[in-house]
Amino acid sequence: MRWSEQLIDAEQAPRAGQAALFDAGTRVRTFDTPGFRGSTFYEVRAKSVLNRVSAESWFFNWTVNPYRGCGHRCVYCFARKTHTYLDFDAGLDFDTRIVVKVNAPEVLRRELARPSWRRERVAMGTNVDCYQRAEGRYRLMPGIITALAESGTPLSILTKGTLMLRDLALLQAAARDVDVSLAMSIGFTDETLWRSVEPGTPSPARRLDAVRTLADAGIGCTVLMAPILPYLSDSPEQLRATVAAIAAAGAKSVTPIVLHLRPGAREWYASWLKKTHPQLAARYRSLYRKGSYVPSWYSERVVASVYELAEEYGLRKPSNGTPRDLPPNDPESEPERESESKRDPRPEAEGTQLSLWDDEAEC
């Protein structure tokens, strides 16, 4: 398997069933603290961390992903399927089996020093969150930010993690040398919904406080109002409350993105929906009947409403444009899937019927 040469000396044996991917030489860590209880961390040494994004439609060409899997446990996360490339499942394993590239800063520094490096923008947080809870222990981002800034490479960070404020001084220093673009993901302000759908993330209120702190520090932060959940966070009152809160926090701009449900994510989300909001199953079956994305009539209506509210509250659209979706690509980790990543990133063709919302479907 592709990780077999990246493993660190073992402290514990891997769990049953993972021998094909993580053999007896794997370092597998568990931590008996409330924030990490129930999670397992697989520490690996990556050979490369600078990943080329082959899709032509995105506004960045390179990514760095120091983690695989995410403790934020967002039930809708589009990156869930990428965990199956590691012989994990896209559900509970994605939430609790975290792969950590412990040498990411050193490897990145070496890659940025190559004469061929053209100092193109590098984006982080495009697959899983680089400021998820594990970053508090492993502290990979300071070295990554420093390596990028010292090489003259502009960088972008998208996160739900208020842990980014730990590195505020470092980000301010980097911004004096290169372009630094920060974005916080805040799809709604309903705390009851947040506890159910994003249980491992900081609350929306804490994320808004982080946006305010970044604004006061002069570095600024845009907000991806994402995802907007059909029939759960898309009412006119909810949209207004969220946009008003984002504006009050001093965000530079707002970009709305409606929930999309790719394979891996859609099954996990469907299971959650049937347990928590079974009355919505039929409506979701209808809305997502053609694939991973909602129909244009729905997305256009919601996006237009958000931008009308943004104008009312003095927010602007991002000047450089923000993609409606972020590609869960990690060519470094899935070399045999590189050709697959060059296809249209929306996996279902128009007209594909989703069966997972049917009453008889297994979730």
Secondary structure, DSSP 4 states (H G I P E B T S, - for coil): -TTTTSBPPPSSPPPTT-TTTS-TT-EEE---STTTTT-EEEEE--S--EEE---TTSS-SEEE--EES-TT--TT-GGGGGGGGGT--TTHHHHHEEEEETTHHHHHHHHHTSTT-----EEESSSS-TTSTTHHHH--HHHHHHHHHHTT--EEEEES-GGGGGGHHHHHHHHTTS-EEEEEE-----HHHHHHH-TTSPPHHHHHHHHHHHHHTTS--EEEEEEEPTTTS-SHHHHHHHHHHHHHTT-SBEEEEE----TTHHHHHHHHHHHH-GGGHHHHHHHTTTSSS--HHHHHHHHHHHHHHHHHTT-B--TT---SS-----TTT-GGGHHHHTS-SS-SPTTPPP-TTSTT---
